Amino acid sequence: MKDTILEVKDLSVTFTQYDRGFSRRTLHAVEKMDLSVRAGEIVAVVGASGSGKTLLADAVLGLFEPNATVRGRIWFDGEL
């Protein structure tokens, strides 16, 4: 939509963690999230502690930890 200011499609965030030496595991923190915000709209993201609110904001802002893998598409004001 042309009046959409923020569009998040199929966002997934995973973290690679090392467990007891060289054993590696993947933590799926956010899976297949979609979000759309239109110009002039007020949106609140709510949820329990650890539900992914900050990870969503970090992904939109492009702030990632070195062990994070982010997939999906984020458009802000028409820019990918």
C-alpha positions as CSV (number, residue, x, y, z in Angstrom):
1,M,0.0,0.0,0.0
2,K,1.3,3.4,-0.8
3,D,0.3,5.0,2.5
4,T,2.2,2.3,4.5
5,I,5.2,3.7,6.3
6,L,6.5,0.4,7.8
7,E,6.1,-3.0,6.4
8,V,7.6,-6.1,7.9
9,K,7.2,-9.4,6.0
10,D,8.1,-12.9,7.2
11,L,10.6,-11.7,9.8
12,S,12.6,-14.4,11.5
13,V,15.4,-13.9,14.0
14,T,17.6,-16.8,15.2
15,F,20.7,-16.9,17.4
16,T,23.6,-19.4,17.2
17,Q,24.7,-20.4,20.7
18,Y,27.5,-22.7,21.9
19,D,26.6,-25.2,24.5
20,R,29.2,-27.1,26.5
21,G,32.3,-26.7,24.3
22,F,31.8,-27.0,20.6
23,S,28.2,-28.2,20.7
24,R,26.2,-25.6,18.8
25,R,22.4,-24.9,18.9
26,T,20.1,-22.5,17.2
27,L,17.6,-20.5,19.2
28,H,14.5,-19.4,17.2
29,A,13.5,-16.1,18.8
30,V,11.1,-14.6,16.3
31,E,9.4,-16.7,13.5
32,K,7.5,-15.4,10.4
33,M,6.3,-12.1,11.9
34,D,4.3,-9.7,9.7
35,L,3.6,-6.1,10.6
36,S,2.2,-3.2,8.7
37,V,1.9,0.4,9.9
38,R,0.2,3.1,7.9
39,A,1.0,6.8,8.0
40,G,-0.8,8.5,10.9
41,E,-1.6,5.2,12.6
42,I,-0.6,4.5,16.2
43,V,0.6,0.9,16.9
44,A,1.5,-0.7,20.2
45,V,3.6,-3.9,20.3
46,V,2.8,-5.7,23.6
47,G,3.7,-9.0,25.0
48,A,5.3,-10.9,27.8
49,S,9.0,-10.5,28.7
50,G,11.0,-12.4,26.1
51,S,8.3,-12.4,23.4
52,G,10.4,-10.5,20.8
53,K,9.4,-6.9,21.1
54,T,12.9,-5.6,21.3
55,L,14.1,-8.0,18.6
56,L,11.5,-6.5,16.3
57,A,12.7,-3.0,17.0
58,D,16.3,-4.0,16.6
59,A,15.6,-5.6,13.2
60,V,13.7,-2.5,12.0
61,L,16.7,-0.3,13.1
62,G,19.3,-2.7,11.7
63,L,20.9,-3.5,15.1
64,F,22.0,-7.1,15.2
65,E,24.1,-9.1,17.6
66,P,27.1,-10.9,15.8
67,N,25.5,-14.3,16.4
68,A,22.1,-13.2,15.0
69,T,20.6,-14.3,11.7
70,V,17.7,-12.1,10.5
71,R,15.5,-13.2,7.5
72,G,12.6,-11.5,6.0
73,R,12.0,-8.1,4.4
74,I,11.6,-4.7,6.1
75,W,10.5,-1.6,4.2
76,F,10.5,1.8,5.8
77,D,9.0,4.7,3.9
78,G,9.2,2.7,0.7
79,E,12.9,1.7,1.1
80,L,13.9,-1.9,1.6
